[in-house]
Amino acid sequence: MPARVLRRTNVTHRDAPKLALPFAALGLTGGWLTGRLTIGSSSSEQYIAWLLCLFTPAVCALLGESLRSRTQKTWVARTVLSTLTAGMVNGLVIGMFLGAVVGMVVGLVAGFFFSLPFLPAVLAVTGAGRKVGRASRGSIVDATDRRGIWVWTAVSIALASLCIAAGRTGQGSAAMLAVVSLAGVAIAFSFDAADLAHARRVALLTEGLERRDRRPASLVAVDAQCIDLGMGDATFDERVASPAPYRELDKVVRVVRGEPGPSLAAVRAALVRDTIALVLTSGAAITHLLLIRITCRG
């Protein structure tokens, strides 16, 4: 039996998953929640709330773009340091609108402390993004890995919305955040479940195909079907015998790339991830709905 060879492909900055949009979603949520929790109802204070909703997503998007480049052992420290720096920069920029030097100093300090609650979400989304690249691009496993970025983004937003769950202001908007996050996770779950069913069918298909190993491929038909599981370097061919065996090569009408076992395990793990995310986002949504009901009765 040939040895199973697994590899992690080198992910360049160009091929790395784009983190700007999910980070901007985290920033918009964080800026809005910060405004709801700390800002009063006066016009001057509402001005700060609007600045938070404007600048925080932009700074977070830049943070996500900077974290696309890969590091090895120091990625956690780098992510933490970058998040704290981004929070201070965000506070510094907002402080400039409130008053020269004093506003900038206050914004710098406030930005540091308000960036601390972002750390779990940033680490979760960045960690999910680091999984992208272990499978070949465009494969079944690669698709589930890329969805994981948005799954953890949705979980982070749903859990963050609980910060004002018991308040009387913004409760409906926070509940909407949790419900939308739940819907996003449910969509990802359905796609990953479909990918698992597809991967199982392909795994069964490979049992009747010929493993290429290191032998040269036969003539591949122009309309040959190509399925990429994602994990491993194995290649399986479905051949059609040539009517003139001494004059023409056998034609390959279907090619399956990747090892079925590790690929199936990776998709199953993605489905477990989605199940955990469903439980967390469902809990957040149900909590909001119960508290809204209690508030209405009170």
Solvent accessible surface area in square Angstrom, and as a share of the most:
residue,aa,sasa,rsa
1,M,228,1.02
2,P,62,0.39
3,A,85,0.66
4,R,154,0.56
5,V,85,0.49
6,L,83,0.42
7,R,140,0.51
8,R,122,0.44
9,T,41,0.24
10,N,147,0.75
11,V,30,0.18
12,T,75,0.44
13,H,92,0.41
14,R,214,0.78
15,D,63,0.32
16,A,5,0.04
17,P,7,0.04
18,K,155,0.66
19,L,4,0.02
20,A,30,0.24
21,L,122,0.61
22,P,1,0.01
23,F,1,0.00
24,A,22,0.17
25,A,30,0.23
26,L,10,0.05
27,G,0,0.00
28,L,95,0.47
29,T,12,0.07
30,G,12,0.11
31,G,1,0.01
32,W,52,0.18
33,L,11,0.05
34,T,19,0.11
35,G,7,0.07
36,R,108,0.40
37,L,99,0.49
38,T,73,0.42
39,I,35,0.18
40,G,32,0.31
41,S,106,0.68
42,S,55,0.36
43,S,100,0.65
44,S,76,0.49
45,E,69,0.31
46,Q,71,0.32
47,Y,102,0.39
48,I,39,0.20
49,A,16,0.12
50,W,184,0.65
51,L,12,0.06
52,L,23,0.11
53,C,31,0.18
54,L,119,0.59
55,F,45,0.19
56,T,9,0.05
57,P,21,0.13
58,A,53,0.41
59,V,22,0.12
60,C,13,0.08
61,A,24,0.19
62,L,128,0.64
63,L,12,0.06
64,G,0,0.00
65,E,65,0.29
66,S,58,0.37
67,L,8,0.04
68,R,19,0.07
69,S,45,0.29
70,R,61,0.22
71,T,34,0.20
72,Q,136,0.60
73,K,196,0.83
74,T,86,0.50
75,W,59,0.21
76,V,69,0.39
77,A,66,0.51
78,R,70,0.26
79,T,1,0.01
80,V,43,0.25
81,L,121,0.60
82,S,29,0.19
83,T,4,0.02
84,L,29,0.14
85,T,61,0.35
86,A,15,0.12
87,G,12,0.12
88,M,58,0.26
89,V,67,0.39
90,N,16,0.08
91,G,8,0.07
92,L,54,0.27
93,V,40,0.23
94,I,11,0.05
95,G,1,0.01
96,M,111,0.50
97,F,104,0.43
98,L,87,0.43
99,G,32,0.31
100,A,76,0.59
101,V,108,0.62
102,V,116,0.67
103,G,10,0.09
104,M,63,0.28
105,V,83,0.48
106,V,91,0.52
107,G,10,0.10
108,L,71,0.35
109,V,80,0.46
110,A,34,0.26
111,G,7,0.07
112,F,70,0.29
113,F,121,0.50
114,F,87,0.36
115,S,4,0.03
116,L,72,0.36
117,P,96,0.60
118,F,34,0.14
119,L,31,0.15
120,P,93,0.58
121,A,17,0.13
122,V,2,0.01
123,L,50,0.25
124,A,37,0.29
125,V,0,0.00
126,T,8,0.05
127,G,23,0.22
128,A,11,0.09
129,G,3,0.03
130,R,47,0.17
131,K,103,0.44
132,V,1,0.00
133,G,6,0.06
134,R,54,0.20
135,A,3,0.02
136,S,30,0.19
137,R,157,0.57
138,G,71,0.68
139,S,4,0.02
140,I,17,0.09
141,V,0,0.00
142,D,6,0.03
143,A,36,0.28
144,T,0,0.00
145,D,4,0.02
146,R,66,0.24
147,R,52,0.19
148,G,1,0.01
149,I,6,0.03
150,W,117,0.41
151,V,1,0.01
152,W,64,0.22
153,T,2,0.01
154,A,13,0.10
155,V,5,0.03
156,S,16,0.10
157,I,20,0.10
158,A,0,0.00
159,L,76,0.38
160,A,32,0.25
161,S,0,0.00
162,L,61,0.30
163,C,84,0.50
164,I,11,0.05
165,A,6,0.05
166,A,86,0.67
167,G,30,0.29
168,R,183,0.67
169,T,92,0.53
170,G,15,0.14
171,Q,14,0.06
172,G,47,0.45
173,S,56,0.36
174,A,0,0.00
175,A,7,0.05
176,M,119,0.53
177,L,49,0.25
178,A,0,0.00
179,V,62,0.36
180,V,92,0.53
181,S,7,0.04
182,L,47,0.23
183,A,51,0.40
184,G,35,0.34
185,V,0,0.00
186,A,44,0.34
187,I,102,0.52
188,A,10,0.08
189,F,63,0.26
190,S,61,0.39
191,F,112,0.47
192,D,0,0.00
193,A,35,0.27
194,A,60,0.46
195,D,27,0.14
196,L,13,0.06
197,A,42,0.33
198,H,61,0.27
199,A,0,0.00
200,R,116,0.42
201,R,148,0.54
202,V,3,0.02
203,A,14,0.11
204,L,122,0.61
205,L,55,0.27
206,T,10,0.06
207,E,140,0.63
208,G,70,0.67
209,L,27,0.13
210,E,64,0.29
211,R,60,0.22
212,R,41,0.15
213,D,80,0.42
214,R,242,0.88
215,R,123,0.45
216,P,121,0.76
217,A,41,0.32
218,S,19,0.12
219,L,93,0.46
220,V,70,0.40
221,A,20,0.15
222,V,161,0.93
223,D,130,0.67
224,A,26,0.20
225,Q,87,0.39
226,C,75,0.45
227,I,18,0.09
228,D,38,0.20
229,L,1,0.00
230,G,5,0.05
231,M,24,0.11
232,G,13,0.13
233,D,66,0.34
234,A,10,0.07
235,T,17,0.10
236,F,16,0.07
237,D,1,0.00
238,E,55,0.25
239,R,69,0.25
240,V,80,0.46
241,A,81,0.63
242,S,13,0.09
243,P,130,0.82
244,A,32,0.25
245,P,93,0.58
246,Y,213,0.81
247,R,216,0.79
248,E,95,0.43
249,L,119,0.59
250,D,52,0.27
251,K,95,0.40
252,V,0,0.00
253,V,52,0.30
254,R,67,0.24
255,V,6,0.04
256,V,0,0.00
257,R,105,0.38
258,G,1,0.01
259,E,12,0.06
260,P,23,0.14
261,G,43,0.41
262,P,19,0.12
263,S,1,0.00
264,L,20,0.10
265,A,54,0.42
266,A,7,0.05
267,V,1,0.00
268,R,104,0.38
269,A,55,0.42
270,A,6,0.04
271,L,33,0.17
272,V,88,0.51
273,R,33,0.12
274,D,0,0.00
275,T,64,0.37
276,I,88,0.45
277,A,0,0.00
278,L,40,0.20
279,V,99,0.57
280,L,64,0.32
281,T,0,0.00
282,S,32,0.21
283,G,35,0.34
284,A,1,0.01
285,A,5,0.04
286,I,98,0.50
287,T,53,0.31
288,H,0,0.00
289,L,102,0.51
290,L,96,0.48
291,L,49,0.25
292,I,46,0.23
293,R,141,0.51
294,I,112,0.57
295,T,37,0.22
296,C,105,0.63
297,R,181,0.66
298,G,90,0.86
